Amino acid sequence: MRALTLLLCLAGLPAAAQVRLVEAGVVCPGERDGVPTAAPGTEAGFITSIEEGIAFDLPDRVVPVMEKLSFGIRVGLKDGAPLLPIRVVTTHPPMGPRGVTRQTYESDLAPGAASLRIYTFDHGYEMVEGRWTFAIEALSGDVLLEVPFDVVGRFGNARVDAVCLGNLSS
């Protein structure tokens, strides 16, 4: 009965109270296998769904422009929360030929599992300096969680160079 009461209480919580940031950071450059998935709200028109188990190499929010460098967030739902349909929103300075500043796609957050949401600099036009944010929104548009990053010039974060270039030489 106690578990049922907890579940009913969590189900009544606003979605923002159910979503939590697990971690945020940088993933050093590398090839990642993935499956292209249609995402018409993005500059490329698709996202690459990759394995959830990728670890952040550095818990940093200052990100240098570096080919194949990834950065982002891992989010989860509080225990007992129901499956939550979401919109993942990445905002950034203008990029690409259309000057896109907001990219979105829809997904779900499942209870009991952390979900990785990263952006990888795959193309030169993506490497724009300035404030980037990753947000998780309810499908209604309510912001449930937002995490800022500062994208800086190639040599703007010595910690990333030390960790990532050290990884490349090992």
Backbone hydrogen bonds in HBPLUS format (Angstrom, degrees):
<---DONOR---> <-ACCEPTOR-->    atom                        ^
c    i                          cat <-CA-CA->   ^        H-A-AA   ^      H-
h    n   atom  resd res      DA  || num        DHA   H-A  angle D-A-AA Bond
n    s   type  num  typ     dist DA aas  dist angle  dist       angle   num
A0005-THR N   A0001-MET O   2.97 MM   4  6.23 154.4  2.03 148.1 155.1     1
A0006-LEU N   A0002-ARG O   2.98 MM   4  6.29 157.5  2.04 149.4 155.1     2
A0007-LEU N   A0003-ALA O   2.93 MM   4  6.17 163.0  1.96 150.4 154.9     3
A0008-LEU N   A0004-LEU O   2.94 MM   4  6.14 162.4  1.97 150.6 155.2     4
A0009-CYS N   A0005-THR O   2.92 MM   4  6.14 151.6  2.00 146.4 154.6     5
A0010-LEU N   A0006-LEU O   2.89 MM   4  6.16 162.9  1.92 156.3 160.3     6
A0011-ALA N   A0007-LEU O   2.89 MM   4  6.06 158.9  1.94 150.8 157.1     7
A0012-GLY N   A0008-LEU O   3.24 MM   4  6.37 134.1  2.46 134.3 144.6     8
A0012-GLY N   A0009-CYS O   3.13 MM   3  5.22 133.5  2.35  96.9 109.4     9
A0013-LEU N   A0010-LEU O   3.02 MM   3  5.15 153.9  2.09 105.3 113.5    10
A0017-ALA N   A0014-PRO O   2.93 MM   3  5.50 136.3  2.13 114.5 125.8    11
A0018-GLN N   A0015-ALA O   2.90 MM   3  5.14 148.6  2.00 106.9 117.2    12
A0078-LYS N   A0018-GLN O   2.73 MM  60  5.20 149.1  1.83 149.3 159.2    13
A0020-ARG N   A0076-GLY O   2.81 MM  56  5.39 160.8  1.85 156.7 157.7    14
A0076-GLY N   A0020-ARG O   2.96 MM  56  5.39 154.8  2.03 152.3 158.8    15
A0022-VAL N   A0074-ARG O   2.76 MM  52  5.35 154.9  1.83 149.6 154.6    16
A0023-GLU N   A0074-ARG O   3.24 MM  51  5.28 154.9  2.31 137.6 140.1    17
A0074-ARG N   A0023-GLU O   2.84 MM  51  5.28 153.4  1.91 159.9 156.0    18
A0025-GLY N   A0072-GLY O   3.03 MM  47  5.76 157.0  2.09 153.4 159.4    19
A0072-GLY N   A0025-GLY O   2.99 MM  47  5.76 154.8  2.05 157.3 164.2    20
A0026-VAL N   A0058-LEU O   2.83 MM  32  5.26 160.2  1.87 156.7 163.5    21
A0057-ASP N   A0026-VAL O   2.75 MM  31  5.87 138.5  1.92 146.5 159.8    22
A0058-LEU N   A0026-VAL O   3.25 MM  32  5.26 147.1  2.37 146.4 147.5    23
A0027-VAL N   A0070-SER O   2.75 MM  43  4.93 171.9  1.75 137.6 138.9    24
A0070-SER N   A0027-VAL O   3.00 MM  43  4.93 176.9  2.00 156.8 155.8    25
A0035-VAL N   A0049-SER O   2.95 MM  14  5.13 153.9  2.02 138.0 142.6    26
A0049-SER N   A0035-VAL O   2.86 MM  14  5.13 164.1  1.88 144.5 139.2    27
A0037-THR N   A0047-ILE O   2.74 MM  10  5.35 159.9  1.78 165.0 168.8    28
A0047-ILE N   A0037-THR O   2.86 MM  10  5.35 157.1  1.91 153.6 159.3    29
A0039-ALA N   A0045-GLY O   2.94 MM   6  5.07 177.5  1.94 117.6 116.8    30
A0042-THR N   A0039-ALA O   3.02 MM   3  5.88 146.0  2.14 135.0 135.1    31
A0104-THR N   A0041-GLY O   2.89 MM  63  4.81 156.3  1.94 113.2 119.9    32
A0045-GLY N   A0042-THR O   3.17 MM   3  5.03 133.1  2.40  93.8 106.8    33
A0060-ASP N   A0058-LEU O   2.94 MM   2  5.55 131.8  2.17 106.2  92.0    34
A0150-ASP N   A0061-ARG O   2.83 MM  89  6.25 164.6  1.86 166.4 171.1    35
A0063-VAL N   A0150-ASP O   2.78 MM  87  6.02 158.3  1.83 148.1 155.7    36
A0152-VAL N   A0063-VAL O   2.78 MM  89  5.95 153.8  1.85 139.0 147.4    37
A0065-VAL N   A0152-VAL O   3.00 MM  87  6.29 139.5  2.17 158.8 165.0    38
A0069-LEU N   A0066-MET O   3.00 MM   3  5.47 161.6  2.04 139.0 138.6    39
A0068-LYS N   A0121-PHE O   2.75 MM  53  4.98 169.6  1.76 152.4 148.8    40
A0121-PHE N   A0069-LEU O   3.00 MM  52  5.71 161.6  2.03 157.1 159.6    41
A0071-PHE N   A0119-TYR O   2.97 MM  48  5.55 144.5  2.10 143.5 154.0    42
A0119-TYR N   A0071-PHE O   2.83 MM  48  5.55 156.7  1.88 153.8 158.4    43
A0073-ILE N   A0117-ARG O   2.88 MM  44  5.31 155.1  1.95 151.7 150.2    44
A0117-ARG N   A0073-ILE O   2.76 MM  44  5.31 164.3  1.78 174.7 172.7    45
A0075-VAL N   A0115-SER O   2.89 MM  40  5.24 157.3  1.94 145.8 146.3    46
A0115-SER N   A0075-VAL O   2.65 MM  40  5.24 162.2  1.68 158.2 164.7    47
A0081-ALA N   A0078-LYS O   3.09 MM   3  5.81 157.4  2.15 145.9 146.4    48
A0084-LEU N   A0109-LEU O   2.90 MM  25  5.10 168.9  1.91 151.8 155.6    49
A0109-LEU N   A0084-LEU O   2.83 MM  25  5.10 156.1  1.88 139.1 146.8    50
A0086-ILE N   A0107-SER O   2.84 MM  21  5.38 173.0  1.84 142.6 144.4    51
A0107-SER N   A0086-ILE O   3.00 MM  21  5.38 159.7  2.04 138.9 143.1    52
A0087-ARG N   A0137-GLU O   2.82 MM  50  5.02 151.4  1.90 144.3 149.2    53
A0137-GLU N   A0087-ARG O   2.84 MM  50  5.02 166.8  1.85 153.9 157.7    54
A0088-VAL N   A0105-TYR O   2.78 MM  17  5.47 166.0  1.79 174.7 172.5    55
A0105-TYR N   A0088-VAL O   3.12 MM  17  5.47 141.5  2.28 142.4 152.8    56
A0089-VAL N   A0135-ALA O   2.88 MM  46  4.99 171.1  1.89 147.4 149.5    57
A0135-ALA N   A0089-VAL O   2.76 MM  46  4.99 154.4  1.82 152.5 158.5    58
A0090-THR N   A0103-GLN O   2.86 MM  13  5.22 165.1  1.88 156.4 161.4    59
A0103-GLN N   A0090-THR O   2.85 MM  13  5.22 160.8  1.89 151.7 158.3    60
A0091-THR N   A0133-THR O   2.98 MM  42  5.25 154.6  2.05 141.9 150.1    61
A0133-THR N   A0091-THR O   2.95 MM  42  5.25 150.9  2.04 137.2 143.0    62
A0092-HIS N   A0101-THR O   2.97 MM   9  5.11 152.2  2.05 137.9 142.3    63
A0095-MET N   A0100-VAL O   2.95 MM   5  5.23 138.0  2.13 127.8 140.3    64
A0100-VAL N   A0095-MET O   2.89 MM   5  5.23 124.6  2.20 164.7 148.3    65
A0099-GLY N   A0096-GLY O   3.09 MM   3  5.34 161.6  2.12 111.1 116.9    66
A0122-ASP N   A0120-THR O   2.96 MM   2  5.70 114.9  2.39 113.3  96.2    67
A0126-GLU N   A0123-HIS O   3.02 MM   3  5.58 153.3  2.09 115.8 123.8    68
A0127-MET N   A0124-GLY O   3.12 MM   3  5.55 154.1  2.18 113.8 121.0    69
A0128-VAL N   A0126-GLU O   2.83 MM   2  5.73 133.0  2.05 110.8  96.0    70
A0130-GLY N   A0151-VAL O   2.83 MM  21  5.16 158.8  1.88 136.0 140.6    71
A0151-VAL N   A0130-GLY O   2.86 MM  21  5.16 170.6  1.87 155.4 152.3    72
A0132-TRP N   A0149-PHE O   2.86 MM  17  5.12 173.0  1.87 151.7 154.1    73
A0149-PHE N   A0132-TRP O   2.71 MM  17  5.12 152.6  1.79 159.5 158.0    74
A0134-PHE N   A0147-VAL O   2.94 MM  13  5.29 161.9  1.97 147.6 151.8    75
A0147-VAL N   A0134-PHE O   2.80 MM  13  5.29 159.4  1.84 154.5 161.7    76
A0136-ILE N   A0145-LEU O   2.85 MM   9  5.19 157.6  1.90 146.7 151.9    77
A0144-LEU N   A0136-ILE O   2.75 MM   8  5.50 160.2  1.79 155.4 161.6    78
A0145-LEU N   A0136-ILE O   3.26 MM   9  5.19 143.7  2.40 142.9 143.6    79
A0138-ALA N   A0142-ASP O   2.85 MM   4  5.28 159.3  1.90 155.0 159.8    80
A0141-GLY N   A0138-ALA O   2.82 MM   3  5.37 163.8  1.85 119.3 124.9    81
A0156-GLY N   A0153-GLY O   2.89 MM   3  5.07 156.4  1.94 130.8 127.1    82
A0160-VAL N   A0157-ASN O   3.17 MM   3  5.64 125.4  2.48 108.3 119.9    83
A0161-ASP N   A0157-ASN O   3.32 MM   4  6.75 162.5  2.36 150.1 154.7    84
A0162-ALA N   A0158-ALA O   2.88 MM   4  6.08 164.1  1.90 152.0 156.3    85
A0163-VAL N   A0159-ARG O   3.03 MM   4  6.24 163.7  2.06 149.8 153.4    86
A0164-CYS N   A0160-VAL O   2.77 MM   4  5.75 165.9  1.79 158.5 162.2    87
A0165-LEU N   A0161-ASP O   2.81 MM   4  5.36 153.0  1.89 137.7 147.0    88
A0166-GLY N   A0162-ALA O   3.25 MM   4  5.77 138.7  2.43 118.7 129.5    89
A0167-ASN N   A0163-VAL O   2.99 MM   4  6.19 144.2  2.12 139.1 148.6    90
A0168-LEU N   A0164-CYS O   3.03 MM   4  6.32 149.3  2.12 143.6 151.4    91
A0169-SER N   A0165-LEU O   3.20 MM   4  6.37 142.9  2.34 138.8 147.1    92
A0170-SER N   A0167-ASN O   3.34 MM   3  5.36 149.2  2.45  97.0 105.7    93
